[in-house]
Amino acid sequence: MRIETTRSAVAVRLEHAVGYYSSDTELLAQLVPLALAGLERGEPVALALRPRTLRAVYAELGRAAGLVELSSPAGPDGASGQTVAARWALEVRELTSTTGGPVVVLSEHTSALDGADGGFWTELDAAVNVALTDLPVHMTCFFPELPLHLEILDGARRNHPLLLVSGRLLHNTQHRCPRDVLAMRPAPAPTLLGPPDARMTFSAWQLHEVRSAVEEALHTAGYGHTRAEDLVLAVNEVATNAVEHGAPEAELAIWTSTGGGVVCEIHDRGALTDPLPGLQAPHPADPRGRGVWIARQLCDSLHVWADRWGTHVRMHASP
């Protein structure tokens, strides 16, 4: 897979707003004018909405040429806000590259992804602020006024620099930078997978053994040559980061029987200094900071989290 970045040395262009609604009728009354305004300006309108809301939008606007749908936020190994943000950034970047202009993004809270406390939405919006920061995007995220979890509203207030009120965008005084937000609420660990099918400890001198172990697992699982190369490269980038910046030794764990493809994890005892690594496309002139970003482009999902034992990265790639 060829990896490219279109990041340029321009000012931050993402406009990230939050709107609240008390009913589906009120939601549509805010959504539809934003979509219409974008279409009238000739801008693509990317939608990340519940199926019911999508049907209502199409009923109002028809299947307009400028309407596109972003990937579902549900992932193969559970909801990861940083993975969703990376996927959306890739899709929106392709839209901006094609049209050469801004994109309107309209998203909606989905209670099925709340989890135990609603923290998914805090992680997602914080990650969006990093992943889309250099793109010309007008993004509005809609949340119910009375969600099940208070964390959902708290996260929405902290993550959005703008508020949509009566059709106008206002400054949000409660906004915080994404890394401060996740310092208060770190990214959660993903679902436990049970004992791995393979495990090894490695140092910088044993990265070739890491690549060989992943290649063997992918070959056993029936991956094609190109897809196997993708995951080997992704694991190698993360493993190299672990032993260069984390600790002298790290650990690789591999699951080959998850039902959705091979899963690899890298664990090291280093501290996680950046809670959202690899989400912002590196500048073409910057020789460093590319490893995790490259791995995110190659994997179906990549989730980073930290605990008292160190830093952990889970990567999943379907065949």
N, C-alpha and C positions, 0 to 999 in steps of 0.2 A: 504493500500500500504506500502510495506517495504522500508525504506529509508536507503541507505548505502553510504558511501564515501570511495573511494579508494585513497584519497590523502595521500601522504607520504612525509617525510621530505627530499626532494631532491631539487637540484638547479632548478631554472626556466629553462624550456626546450622549451617553445614555440618559434619558429622562425617565425616571422610575416613580410611578405614582400609585397610590392606593385609593380605592373607592369602597364604600360600604353600602349594603342594601338590606332591606327588611323583608323583601318578597321577590319572587321571580319577575313579577311585573316591574318592580323598581329596578331590578338588575338590567332587564332589557331596555328600559328607558334611558339608562346610562350607556350601555354597550353599543346599541345601534347607532346613535349619533357619532360616537367615536369612530366606528367602522366606516360609516358613510363619509365622514370628513376625510379619512385617510384615502378611501377610494377616489373621492373627488379630486384629491391632490395628486392622484396617480401613484400612490404608494401601496405596496403590498400590505395586506392586513393578515397577520398570522394569529391563529386562534388556538388557545389551549383551554377548552371549555368542556363542561359535562355534556354528554350526548343530548340530553334534553334541551340544554341551552343552545347547543349547536343547531338543532332542528328549528328552534324558535328564531334564531338569527337568519338561517337560510329562508325561513318562511317570510321574513321581513325584507330581505335583500336579494333573494334568489341566489343562484350559483354564480355570483359575480366572478369575473376572471381574476380579480385581485385577491380573492379570499383563499387562504391556504390554511392547513391545519398543522400544528406542531405535534411532535411525538407525544404519546401518552406519558404522563409522569410515573406510571407504574412500571417498575423494572422487573427483570427476570429473577432477581434475588431479593426482592423487597424494595421499598421506596428509599432512595438516596437522593437528597436534595442536590448535592454537588454533582452527581451523575446526570441528573435531569438538566441542571444548568449548563453543563458542558455539552450535552446533546442539543439543547436549544440554541446555544451559541453557535454550534457548527451549522445548524439549519438556517439561522438568521444571517450568519456570515455569508452563506451561499446566496441568500436572497439579496443582500446588499451588494455583493459582487456582481450579480446578474443585472440588477436595475441601476446600480450606481448611486442610489439615493436612500432616503430613510425608509424604515419599516415600522409599521404600527403593530404592537403585540398586545393582545388582550387575553388575560388569563383569569381563571376562576378557582376559588377554593373548592376542593372535593373532600367531603368528610371521610370517605373511604380510606384516605391516606393520612388521617390524623395520627394514627398510632395511639400509644398509651397516653400521650400528653399534648399532642399537637405540635411537637418540636420539628417535625418534618418541614413545615411551612417556614419556620424561622431559618432553618438551614438552607432551604431552597432560595429564599429571597436574598439572604446574605450572599450566597454563591452567585446568583444572577448579577448582583452589584459588581462582582469581580469579573465574571465571565463575559459580560456584555458591555463592560465599561468603555471600550474604545469603539463601539459601534453606534451608528446613527439610528437609535431606536427610541420610539415613544411607547413605553410599556406601561399599561395600567392593570393592576391586579385587584380583583374584586373579592371581598370577604363579607360574610354575613355579619350583621351587627351583633348577633347573639350566637356565636359558635359554642360548641360543646366545651372546649378548653379555653381558659383565659390566656394561656400561652400564645394562642393563635393571634389574638388581638394585640398582645404585648409585642410579639415579633413583628407584626405588620406595622405597628407604630415606629419601632426602632429601625426597620429596614428600608422604609420608603422616604426619600427626601421631599416628595411632593404629595399633597392631598387633593383628591378630586372632590370638590364641594359645589353643588349646583352648576355643574358644567365648567367650573373654573379650577385651575391648578393653583394651589396655595402652598407656601413654604411650610414644611413640617418641622417644628422646633424639637421634636422628640427623636429625630433621626440620628443614628449613630453609624460610624463606619463599620463595614461588615466584620472586620477582624475583632473589633470591640464587642460586637454582638455575639460572636461565637466564643469569645473569652468568657462571657457570662453564661452561655449555653453551648458547650462543646458538641461537636458532631457525635452522634451515638454510634455504638458498635453495631454492626449488622447482625442478622440472624445467625445463631450458632449452627455449624454444619456437622458437628460430630468429629470423630477422629479422622485425620486426613489419610489418604491412600499412600502418600509419600511425604517424608519430612527429612530435611537436612540442614545442618549448620554450615555456614560458609564465611569466608573472609574475602578480601579484595583479590587474593591470589586464586580463588576458587570460582570465579564468575563463570568460567567455561564449564564447570560442573553443574552450575545452576542452569545454564542454557541447555546442556545435555539432558538434564532431568526433565525439563519442561518439554523438550523435543520428544523424548521417549513417551511421556504421558500423552501428548497430542497425537503421536503416531498410533498408540494403542487405542485412543478414542476415535480414530478414523478421520482426523482433520486433514483437509487438503493442504498441499504444499504452501500456497500463498497465505492462507489463514493461519497456518502454524507459524510461519515466519512472523506474522503480525504479533502474535501473543509472545513468542520468544523474545522479540525486540522489546515489547512492553515490559515484560518481567525483567529483562536485562537492564533497562533504564532505571526501573525502580530499585532493583537490587544494587546497582552501582551507587545510586544516591544513598542507600541505607549504609553501606560500608564506607563511603567517602564522607558523609555528613552526619551520620547517626552514631554508630559504634563500630569498633574494629571487627566485630562479628555480628551476623544477622542470621535469621532463620527463614527457610522457604518451606511452605506447606502446600500440597497439591491434592485437590479432590477431583477424581475423574468420573464419579458415579452420582453426580448431583441431579441428573435428569435433563439439565438444560445446557450442558457443555462443561468444559474444564474450568475450575476455579483455582486460582493461585493466590497465596498470601505471602507477603514479606513482613517480617517482624524484626524490629531492632530496639535496643534499649536507649536510643537517643530521645531527646526532647523534641516535640513538634513545635517549631517556632512560628510556622505559618499554618493556620488551621484550614486554609483553602489553597493548597499548592496546585500548580499546574492548570489553573482555570483561565488565566489570562494569556492570550497568545503572545509568545515572546517576540520582541522586535527582531527583524531579520539581521540587524547588525550586532545583536547581543549573543555572544557565544555560550552563555550559561543560562540556566533556568529552563531548559527545554525538556529534560528527562520525563518528568511527570506529565507535562503537557502532551508530549508525543504519546505516552502510554494511554492517556485519556482518549486520544483520537483513534487509537487502535482497538480499544476494548469496548465491549457493549456496556460495561459498567466498571467504574473504578471508585472505590470509597476509601478515604483516609480518616483514621481516628486515632486517638491517643488515650492511654490510661496510665495507671501507676507502674505498669511494666514496660512502657515505652511507646513507640509509634508503630502503627500497623496500616498496611495497604492491601485491600482485597481487589483482585482483578478477575473479571469474568468475560469470556468471549465464546460465543456460540460457534459451532462449526461453519 
